[in-house]
Amino acid sequence: MSKETTKKCPNCGNTHLILLYSIKLKLCVDCRTEIPWFLDKGQKPLL
């Protein structure tokens, strides 16, 4: 089974996402879908 990714919108498939670091959210520029942004185990936040 493949790992779920947040590199594309699950609604429309667009890969152009707005990264909202401080609230751990990604926003699709086309359909405005909000995508929760979870860190992998051991991955440090960028900010």
PQR file with spaces between the fields and no chain letter, atoms N, CA, C, O and H, PARSE charges and radii, in Angstrom:
ATOM       1  N    MET     1       0.852   -1.179    0.000 -0.4000 1.5000
ATOM       2  CA   MET     1       0.000    0.000    0.000 -0.0000 2.0000
ATOM       3  C    MET     1       0.892    1.234    0.000  0.5500 1.7000
ATOM       4  O    MET     1       1.858    1.296    0.760 -0.5500 1.4000
ATOM       5  N    SER     2       0.585    2.205   -0.831 -0.4000 1.5000
ATOM       6  CA   SER     2       1.414    3.398   -0.921 -0.0000 2.0000
ATOM       7  C    SER     2       1.073    4.376    0.200  0.5500 1.7000
ATOM       8  O    SER     2      -0.052    4.416    0.698 -0.5500 1.4000
ATOM       9  H    SER     2      -0.200    2.155   -1.448  0.4000 1.0000
ATOM      10  N    LYS     3       2.067    5.151    0.577 -0.4000 1.5000
ATOM      11  CA   LYS     3       1.917    6.147    1.633 -0.0000 2.0000
ATOM      12  C    LYS     3       1.107    7.332    1.117  0.5500 1.7000
ATOM      13  O    LYS     3       1.322    7.798   -0.002 -0.5500 1.4000
ATOM      14  H    LYS     3       2.981    5.118    0.173  0.4000 1.0000
ATOM      15  N    GLU     4       0.167    7.821    1.943 -0.4000 1.5000
ATOM      16  CA   GLU     4      -0.622    8.984    1.553 -0.0000 2.0000
ATOM      17  C    GLU     4       0.289   10.202    1.499  0.5500 1.7000
ATOM      18  O    GLU     4       1.122   10.396    2.385 -0.5500 1.4000
ATOM      19  H    GLU     4      -0.007    7.442    2.852  0.4000 1.0000
ATOM      20  N    THR     5       0.137   11.016    0.477 -0.4000 1.5000
ATOM      21  CA   THR     5       0.978   12.183    0.302 -0.0000 2.0000
ATOM      22  C    THR     5       0.149   13.458    0.300  0.5500 1.7000
ATOM      23  O    THR     5      -1.033   13.440   -0.043 -0.5500 1.4000
ATOM      24  H    THR     5      -0.540   10.859   -0.242  0.4000 1.0000
ATOM      25  N    THR     6       0.771   14.549    0.680 -0.4000 1.5000
ATOM      26  CA   THR     6       0.091   15.839    0.619 -0.0000 2.0000
ATOM      27  C    THR     6       0.766   16.719   -0.425  0.5500 1.7000
ATOM      28  O    THR     6       0.757   17.945   -0.309 -0.5500 1.4000
ATOM      29  H    THR     6       1.731   14.562    0.958  0.4000 1.0000
ATOM      30  N    LYS     7       1.352   16.095   -1.443 -0.4000 1.5000
ATOM      31  CA   LYS     7       2.029   16.855   -2.495 -0.0000 2.0000
ATOM      32  C    LYS     7       1.079   17.232   -3.620  0.5500 1.7000
ATOM      33  O    LYS     7       1.459   17.958   -4.539 -0.5500 1.4000
ATOM      34  H    LYS     7       1.359   15.100   -1.538  0.4000 1.0000
ATOM      35  N    LYS     8      -0.159   16.741   -3.552 -0.4000 1.5000
ATOM      36  CA   LYS     8      -1.160   17.127   -4.540 -0.0000 2.0000
ATOM      37  C    LYS     8      -2.521   17.144   -3.857  0.5500 1.7000
ATOM      38  O    LYS     8      -2.739   16.478   -2.845 -0.5500 1.4000
ATOM      39  H    LYS     8      -0.467   16.151   -2.805  0.4000 1.0000
ATOM      40  N    CYS     9      -3.411   17.908   -4.426 -0.4000 1.5000
ATOM      41  CA   CYS     9      -4.761   18.053   -3.885 -0.0000 2.0000
ATOM      42  C    CYS     9      -5.538   16.745   -4.072  0.5500 1.7000
ATOM      43  O    CYS     9      -5.602   16.224   -5.186 -0.5500 1.4000
ATOM      44  H    CYS     9      -3.233   18.449   -5.248  0.4000 1.0000
ATOM      45  N    PRO    10      -6.127   16.211   -3.003 -0.5600 1.5000
ATOM      46  CA   PRO    10      -6.909   14.980   -3.147  0.2800 2.0000
ATOM      47  C    PRO    10      -8.224   15.209   -3.890  0.5500 1.7000
ATOM      48  O    PRO    10      -8.846   14.258   -4.362 -0.5500 1.4000
ATOM      49  N    ASN    11      -8.642   16.452   -3.993 -0.4000 1.5000
ATOM      50  CA   ASN    11      -9.909   16.782   -4.647 -0.0000 2.0000
ATOM      51  C    ASN    11      -9.756   16.939   -6.161  0.5500 1.7000
ATOM      52  O    ASN    11     -10.537   16.370   -6.923 -0.5500 1.4000
ATOM      53  H    ASN    11      -8.137   17.226   -3.610  0.4000 1.0000
ATOM      54  N    CYS    12      -8.744   17.717   -6.605 -0.4000 1.5000
ATOM      55  CA   CYS    12      -8.605   17.990   -8.040 -0.0000 2.0000
ATOM      56  C    CYS    12      -7.269   17.519   -8.628  0.5500 1.7000
ATOM      57  O    CYS    12      -7.102   17.525   -9.847 -0.5500 1.4000
ATOM      58  H    CYS    12      -8.109   18.179   -5.986  0.4000 1.0000
ATOM      59  N    GLY    13      -6.326   17.117   -7.786 -0.4000 1.5000
ATOM      60  CA   GLY    13      -5.052   16.604   -8.280 -0.0000 2.0000
ATOM      61  C    GLY    13      -4.000   17.664   -8.561  0.5500 1.7000
ATOM      62  O    GLY    13      -2.901   17.335   -9.006 -0.5500 1.4000
ATOM      63  H    GLY    13      -6.462   17.112   -6.795  0.4000 1.0000
ATOM      64  N    ASN    14      -4.313   18.925   -8.311 -0.4000 1.5000
ATOM      65  CA   ASN    14      -3.372   20.022   -8.560 -0.0000 2.0000
ATOM      66  C    ASN    14      -2.161   19.892   -7.624  0.5500 1.7000
ATOM      67  O    ASN    14      -2.312   19.547   -6.452 -0.5500 1.4000
ATOM      68  H    ASN    14      -5.206   19.193   -7.949  0.4000 1.0000
ATOM      69  N    THR    15      -0.972   20.166   -8.146 -0.4000 1.5000
ATOM      70  CA   THR    15       0.241   20.097   -7.327 -0.0000 2.0000
ATOM      71  C    THR    15       0.697   21.478   -6.864  0.5500 1.7000
ATOM      72  O    THR    15       1.699   21.591   -6.157 -0.5500 1.4000
ATOM      73  H    THR    15      -0.849   20.446   -9.098  0.4000 1.0000
ATOM      74  N    HIS    16      -0.016   22.517   -7.249 -0.4000 1.5000
ATOM      75  CA   HIS    16       0.320   23.877   -6.816 -0.0000 2.0000
ATOM      76  C    HIS    16      -0.462   24.185   -5.541  0.5500 1.7000
ATOM      77  O    HIS    16      -1.653   24.495   -5.580 -0.5500 1.4000
ATOM      78  H    HIS    16      -0.829   22.425   -7.823  0.4000 1.0000
ATOM      79  N    LEU    17       0.235   24.091   -4.419 -0.4000 1.5000
ATOM      80  CA   LEU    17      -0.397   24.271   -3.125 -0.0000 2.0000
ATOM      81  C    LEU    17       0.247   25.433   -2.379  0.5500 1.7000
ATOM      82  O    LEU    17       1.452   25.661   -2.481 -0.5500 1.4000
ATOM      83  H    LEU    17       1.203   23.840   -4.388  0.4000 1.0000
ATOM      84  N    ILE    18      -0.566   26.157   -1.632 -0.4000 1.5000
ATOM      85  CA   ILE    18      -0.058   27.215   -0.763 -0.0000 2.0000
ATOM      86  C    ILE    18       0.307   26.551    0.562  0.5500 1.7000
ATOM      87  O    ILE    18      -0.520   25.866    1.165 -0.5500 1.4000
ATOM      88  H    ILE    18      -1.546   25.972   -1.549  0.4000 1.0000
ATOM      89  N    LEU    19       1.538   26.753    1.012 -0.4000 1.5000
ATOM      90  CA   LEU    19       2.013   26.141    2.243 -0.0000 2.0000
ATOM      91  C    LEU    19       1.825   27.107    3.407  0.5500 1.7000
ATOM      92  O    LEU    19       2.442   28.170    3.454 -0.5500 1.4000
ATOM      93  H    LEU    19       2.210   27.309    0.522  0.4000 1.0000
ATOM      94  N    LEU    20       0.977   26.727    4.330 -0.4000 1.5000
ATOM      95  CA   LEU    20       0.709   27.539    5.511 -0.0000 2.0000
ATOM      96  C    LEU    20       1.422   26.886    6.695  0.5500 1.7000
ATOM      97  O    LEU    20       0.819   26.150    7.477 -0.5500 1.4000
ATOM      98  H    LEU    20       0.475   25.863    4.292  0.4000 1.0000
ATOM      99  N    TYR    21       2.728   27.175    6.807 -0.4000 1.5000
ATOM     100  CA   TYR    21       3.595   26.523    7.783 -0.0000 2.0000
ATOM     101  C    TYR    21       3.094   26.647    9.217  0.5500 1.7000
ATOM     102  O    TYR    21       3.061   25.658    9.949 -0.5500 1.4000
ATOM     103  H    TYR    21       3.218   27.773    6.173  0.4000 1.0000
ATOM     104  N    SER    22       2.704   27.849    9.621 -0.4000 1.5000
ATOM     105  CA   SER    22       2.396   28.109   11.022 -0.0000 2.0000
ATOM     106  C    SER    22       1.156   27.372   11.521  0.5500 1.7000
ATOM     107  O    SER    22       1.015   27.141   12.722 -0.5500 1.4000
ATOM     108  H    SER    22       2.731   28.652    9.026  0.4000 1.0000
ATOM     109  N    ILE    23       0.254   27.001   10.605 -0.4000 1.5000
ATOM     110  CA   ILE    23      -0.946   26.280   11.037 -0.0000 2.0000
ATOM     111  C    ILE    23      -0.999   24.853   10.476  0.5500 1.7000
ATOM     112  O    ILE    23      -2.037   24.195   10.543 -0.5500 1.4000
ATOM     113  H    ILE    23       0.369   27.189    9.629  0.4000 1.0000
ATOM     114  N    LYS    24       0.120   24.382    9.926 -0.4000 1.5000
ATOM     115  CA   LYS    24       0.257   23.018    9.400 -0.0000 2.0000
ATOM     116  C    LYS    24      -0.884   22.667    8.455  0.5500 1.7000
ATOM     117  O    LYS    24      -1.602   21.685    8.648 -0.5500 1.4000
ATOM     118  H    LYS    24       0.963   24.917    9.871  0.4000 1.0000
ATOM     119  N    LEU    25      -1.030   23.497    7.429 -0.4000 1.5000
ATOM     120  CA   LEU    25      -2.103   23.320    6.470 -0.0000 2.0000
ATOM     121  C    LEU    25      -1.589   23.657    5.077  0.5500 1.7000
ATOM     122  O    LEU    25      -0.722   24.516    4.914 -0.5500 1.4000
ATOM     123  H    LEU    25      -0.447   24.295    7.273  0.4000 1.0000
ATOM     124  N    LYS    26      -2.128   22.977    4.081 -0.4000 1.5000
ATOM     125  CA   LYS    26      -1.853   23.302    2.683 -0.0000 2.0000
ATOM     126  C    LYS    26      -3.180   23.657    2.045  0.5500 1.7000
ATOM     127  O    LYS    26      -4.217   23.097    2.401 -0.5500 1.4000
ATOM     128  H    LYS    26      -2.832   22.279    4.213  0.4000 1.0000
ATOM     129  N    LEU    27      -3.150   24.593    1.094 -0.4000 1.5000
ATOM     130  CA   LEU    27      -4.357   25.076    0.446 -0.0000 2.0000
ATOM     131  C    LEU    27      -4.175   24.975   -1.061  0.5500 1.7000
ATOM     132  O    LEU    27      -3.197   25.483   -1.609 -0.5500 1.4000
ATOM     133  H    LEU    27      -2.308   25.048    0.805  0.4000 1.0000
ATOM     134  N    CYS    28      -5.116   24.320   -1.729 -0.4000 1.5000
ATOM     135  CA   CYS    28      -5.077   24.185   -3.183 -0.0000 2.0000
ATOM     136  C    CYS    28      -5.410   25.526   -3.823  0.5500 1.7000
ATOM     137  O    CYS    28      -6.388   26.169   -3.442 -0.5500 1.4000
ATOM     138  H    CYS    28      -5.911   23.908   -1.284  0.4000 1.0000
ATOM     139  N    VAL    29      -4.607   25.949   -4.787 -0.4000 1.5000
ATOM     140  CA   VAL    29      -4.833   27.241   -5.437 -0.0000 2.0000
ATOM     141  C    VAL    29      -6.018   27.207   -6.404  0.5500 1.7000
ATOM     142  O    VAL    29      -6.550   28.262   -6.749 -0.5500 1.4000
ATOM     143  H    VAL    29      -3.813   25.427   -5.096  0.4000 1.0000
ATOM     144  N    ASP    30      -6.443   26.027   -6.847 -0.4000 1.5000
ATOM     145  CA   ASP    30      -7.558   25.931   -7.786 -0.0000 2.0000
ATOM     146  C    ASP    30      -8.905   25.788   -7.077  0.5500 1.7000
ATOM     147  O    ASP    30      -9.805   26.604   -7.280 -0.5500 1.4000
ATOM     148  H    ASP    30      -6.011   25.170   -6.567  0.4000 1.0000
ATOM     149  N    CYS    31      -9.042   24.765   -6.254 -0.4000 1.5000
ATOM     150  CA   CYS    31     -10.351   24.476   -5.665 -0.0000 2.0000
ATOM     151  C    CYS    31     -10.460   24.894   -4.198  0.5500 1.7000
ATOM     152  O    CYS    31     -11.505   24.721   -3.571 -0.5500 1.4000
ATOM     153  H    CYS    31      -8.312   24.102   -6.089  0.4000 1.0000
ATOM     154  N    ARG    32      -9.374   25.445   -3.659 -0.4000 1.5000
ATOM     155  CA   ARG    32      -9.341   25.947   -2.276 -0.0000 2.0000
ATOM     156  C    ARG    32      -9.571   24.868   -1.220  0.5500 1.7000
ATOM     157  O    ARG    32     -10.030   25.163   -0.116 -0.5500 1.4000
ATOM     158  H    ARG    32      -8.525   25.586   -4.168  0.4000 1.0000
ATOM     159  N    THR    33      -9.256   23.633   -1.556 -0.4000 1.5000
ATOM     160  CA   THR    33      -9.357   22.548   -0.593 -0.0000 2.0000
ATOM     161  C    THR    33      -8.268   22.723    0.454  0.5500 1.7000
ATOM     162  O    THR    33      -7.109   22.965    0.117 -0.5500 1.4000
ATOM     163  H    THR    33      -8.884   23.394   -2.453  0.4000 1.0000
ATOM     164  N    GLU    34      -8.642   22.601    1.730 -0.4000 1.5000
ATOM     165  CA   GLU    34      -7.680   22.663    2.826 -0.0000 2.0000
ATOM     166  C    GLU    34      -7.200   21.249    3.114  0.5500 1.7000
ATOM     167  O    GLU    34      -8.006   20.339    3.310 -0.5500 1.4000
ATOM     168  H    GLU    34      -9.583   22.405    2.003  0.4000 1.0000
ATOM     169  N    ILE    35      -5.880   21.071    3.139 -0.4000 1.5000
ATOM     170  CA   ILE    35      -5.285   19.757    3.329 -0.0000 2.0000
ATOM     171  C    ILE    35      -4.463   19.780    4.617  0.5500 1.7000
ATOM     172  O    ILE    35      -3.511   20.554    4.719 -0.5500 1.4000
ATOM     173  H    ILE    35      -5.226   21.810    2.980  0.4000 1.0000
ATOM     174  N    PRO    36      -4.812   18.945    5.609 -0.5600 1.5000
ATOM     175  CA   PRO    36      -4.001   18.880    6.824  0.2800 2.0000
ATOM     176  C    PRO    36      -2.579   18.461    6.471  0.5500 1.7000
ATOM     177  O    PRO    36      -2.372   17.600    5.617 -0.5500 1.4000
ATOM     178  N    TRP    37      -1.607   19.073    7.131 -0.4000 1.5000
ATOM     179  CA   TRP    37      -0.208   18.822    6.822 -0.0000 2.0000
ATOM     180  C    TRP    37       0.437   18.162    8.029  0.5500 1.7000
ATOM     181  O    TRP    37       0.796   18.834    8.996 -0.5500 1.4000
ATOM     182  H    TRP    37      -1.775   19.773    7.825  0.4000 1.0000
ATOM     183  N    PHE    38       0.584   16.838    7.968 -0.4000 1.5000
ATOM     184  CA   PHE    38       1.161   16.076    9.065 -0.0000 2.0000
ATOM     185  C    PHE    38       2.630   15.802    8.786  0.5500 1.7000
ATOM     186  O    PHE    38       3.009   15.503    7.653 -0.5500 1.4000
ATOM     187  H    PHE    38       0.293   16.292    7.182  0.4000 1.0000
ATOM     188  N    LEU    39       3.447   15.902    9.810 -0.4000 1.5000
ATOM     189  CA   LEU    39       4.866   15.601    9.682 -0.0000 2.0000
ATOM     190  C    LEU    39       5.080   14.105    9.886  0.5500 1.7000
ATOM     191  O    LEU    39       4.367   13.471   10.664 -0.5500 1.4000
ATOM     192  H    LEU    39       3.140   16.144   10.730  0.4000 1.0000
ATOM     193  N    ASP    40       6.069   13.542    9.183 -0.4000 1.5000
ATOM     194  CA   ASP    40       6.440   12.157    9.398 -0.0000 2.0000
ATOM     195  C    ASP    40       7.108   12.021   10.761  0.5500 1.7000
ATOM     196  O    ASP    40       7.617   12.998   11.310 -0.5500 1.4000
ATOM     197  H    ASP    40       6.648   14.057    8.551  0.4000 1.0000
ATOM     198  N    LYS    41       7.103   10.834   11.291 -0.4000 1.5000
ATOM     199  CA   LYS    41       7.755   10.578   12.571 -0.0000 2.0000
ATOM     200  C    LYS    41       9.230   10.984   12.479  0.5500 1.7000
ATOM     201  O    LYS    41       9.953   10.528   11.593 -0.5500 1.4000
ATOM     202  H    LYS    41       6.688   10.041   10.845  0.4000 1.0000
ATOM     203  N    GLY    42       9.660   11.835   13.393 -0.4000 1.5000
ATOM     204  CA   GLY    42      11.047   12.300   13.412 -0.0000 2.0000
ATOM     205  C    GLY    42      11.315   13.494   12.530  0.5500 1.7000
ATOM     206  O    GLY    42      12.403   14.064   12.595 -0.5500 1.4000
ATOM     207  H    GLY    42       9.073   12.206   14.113  0.4000 1.0000
ATOM     208  N    GLN    43      10.362   13.895   11.705 -0.4000 1.5000
ATOM     209  CA   GLN    43      10.542   15.050   10.830 -0.0000 2.0000
ATOM     210  C    GLN    43      10.335   16.327   11.623  0.5500 1.7000
ATOM     211  O    GLN    43       9.352   16.463   12.352 -0.5500 1.4000
ATOM     212  H    GLN    43       9.477   13.432   11.652  0.4000 1.0000
ATOM     213  N    LYS    44      11.266   17.264   11.479 -0.4000 1.5000
ATOM     214  CA   LYS    44      11.185   18.522   12.211 -0.0000 2.0000
ATOM     215  C    LYS    44      10.448   19.566   11.388  0.5500 1.7000
ATOM     216  O    LYS    44      10.604   19.613   10.168 -0.5500 1.4000
ATOM     217  H    LYS    44      12.064   17.154   10.887  0.4000 1.0000
ATOM     218  N    PRO    45       9.639   20.410   12.045 -0.5600 1.5000
ATOM     219  CA   PRO    45       8.958   21.489   11.306  0.2800 2.0000
ATOM     220  C    PRO    45       9.945   22.476   10.733  0.5500 1.7000
ATOM     221  O    PRO    45      11.042   22.645   11.266 -0.5500 1.4000
ATOM     222  N    LEU    46       9.568   23.131    9.650 -0.4000 1.5000
ATOM     223  CA   LEU    46      10.458   24.082    8.988 -0.0000 2.0000
ATOM     224  C    LEU    46      10.621   25.362    9.780  0.5500 1.7000
ATOM     225  O    LEU    46      11.656   26.020    9.677 -0.5500 1.4000
ATOM     226  H    LEU    46       8.677   22.994    9.216  0.4000 1.0000
ATOM     227  N    LEU    47       9.625   25.729   10.568 -0.4000 1.5000
ATOM     228  CA   LEU    47       9.700   26.944   11.393 -0.0000 2.0000
ATOM     229  C    LEU    47       9.737   26.587   12.846  0.5500 1.7000
ATOM     230  O    LEU    47       9.800   27.473   13.698 -0.5500 1.4000
ATOM     231  H    LEU    47       8.784   25.194   10.652  0.4000 1.0000
